[in-house]
Amino acid sequence: MRRIIVINPNSTQAVTQEIDRAVEPLRLLEGPAIECVTLKDGPPGIESQLDADKVILPLSNYIRSRESDGNAFVIACFGDPGLHSARQVTAKPVFGIGECAMATALTRADRFGIISILQDAIGRHRRTVRAAGLESRFAGDLAIDVGIQGLGDEAMVLERMIGVGNRLRKDFDAGVLIMGCAGMARHREPLEKATGLPVIEPTHAAVTMALGAILIPQ
């Protein structure tokens, strides 16, 4: 069976479980299989540029090791760490969830806002937006100030996401929200209801594109 391999590049298994839950609706009876894995050599959370840079080599090595049984790969961290290096080590398509989330957001509204976990992530996200040439469609990026290990406090995280989402809507004129961390997936529906805006879950966006690449090859 054809296979999409979704890689959580941090070593926190709870985040991988959240990713797995987010992509469950995309699992088709006839395949492709969607396999979610944890990069055991990654840091507990990718919360800085240094963290992102550290995973490039182990991530690339992992993708190279799965070349024969993966038909597409998804890097499930919003900063898309190692994306370009990964594309050099495999002939299979590699999707970054940040890149895919922004592409999807462009189809839903004129301006998108990003909800980050920490302030340190905002600079990396802004560089990604600039590299994609999307500054004119970028409303803003605000953090909930919760690290990877704090995402388990669901009520607090959702409350902060709603507050930030409403600020992006009211003060920054965002017409669509992107969740800037794969560990936020469970909050998509309540966040949409509370803010009145469409919300893009980035891993869902990336796996959808991977499915398209496999099922309808160009």
VENKAKA-V331174 format. One record per helix or strand of 2 or more residues. SS is the DSSP state (H for helix, E for strand). FROM is the first residue (numbers start at 0). TO is the last residue. If there is no record, write none. Layout:
BEGIN
<<SS;FROM;TO> <SS;FROM;TO>>
END
This chain:
BEGIN
<<E;2;7> <H;12;25> <E;32;37> <H;48;64> <E;71;74> <H;82;88> <E;92;95> <H;96;104> <E;111;115> <H;118;130> <H;134;136> <E;137;142> <H;147;149> <H;153;171> <E;175;178> <H;181;194> <E;197;200> <H;201;214>>
END
